[in-house]
Amino acid sequence: MSWMAWTLPTAIFFSAIGLALLSLTALEILKPTTRARGFLPMATTRGDRFFISLLSAAFIHLLWLGTLTSGLWLASALSLLWAFLLMRWG
């Protein structure tokens, strides 16, 4: 894999997503989800909300990069907060 630029932040990022997917799979096996309706305009499952939170995090970071010159730590914190709110009450 010498053609890939694996840095520590990249490895942490993909490991965290992989761990989250494994956790969601185990949780789905132990306690199957049902569609629920929160503040989103549609009924969603746990997996739907996780996917939406990943897409939202990408857009938050792109918007941050396009409009601000400061580091991405605040964008990451905002993405984590949004993901928590979405997974809990979405």
N, C-alpha and C positions, 0 to 999 in steps of 0.2 A: 504493500500500500504506500509505496514511496511517492506516488503521484498525488497523494492527498496531503493537504496542509493541516495535519492534526495538531492543534495546540491544546493546552490544558483547558481553556474556556470552552473550546469546541467539544472536547471529550466530555466535560462536565455537562454541557447542554444536552448532548445526545444521550448520555447516560441517564440524566434526570427524566427525559421524555420516555426512554425505554423502561425505567423503573416505574414511572407513572402508569404506563400502559400495562405492565405486569400487575401492578396493584389493582388497577381497574378490572382487569380480567379475573383476578382472584376474588375481588369483591362481587363481581357479576356472578361467579360460580356459587359463592356462599350466600349471597342475597340478591337474587335477580331484580332488576330494576323495572319499574313501570313508567309509562309516560306521565309526566307531571306538567302542570301549567304554572309558571311563575310570572315574572315580569316580562319575559320574552313573549312575542305575539303568537307563539305556537307551543304545542305540547312537545316536550323534549325528554330524552332519556339522559342518564348520567354520561354516556359516551358522546351523545350529541353536544351536551354542554361543554365537555372537555375539548372536543374538536373546535367548537366555536371559540373557546378561550384561547386555543393555540392560534387560530386565524386572527383573532383580535390582537394577540400579543405581537404578531408579525406586523399588523397594520399600525399599532401604537408605536413600534420601533421605527417603522418607515416614516411615519409622520414626524416623529421626534428628530430623526436624522435629516429630514427635509426642511424643518423649520427652525431647529435650535442647534447651537454649536457646542453645548455642554455635553458631558459624558452620558452614557446610556444607563447609568445606575438608577437614575430617577425613572426612566422609561421602564426599566425592568421591575422596579418597585410598583409602579403604576399597573403594569401588566399582571403582576402577582396579586395585587389588590383586586383588580377586575376579575381575574380568574377565580378568586375566592368568592367574591360576590355572585358571580355567574353560577358557580357550582353549588352554592348554598341556596340562593333564592331565584335563580334563573328559570 
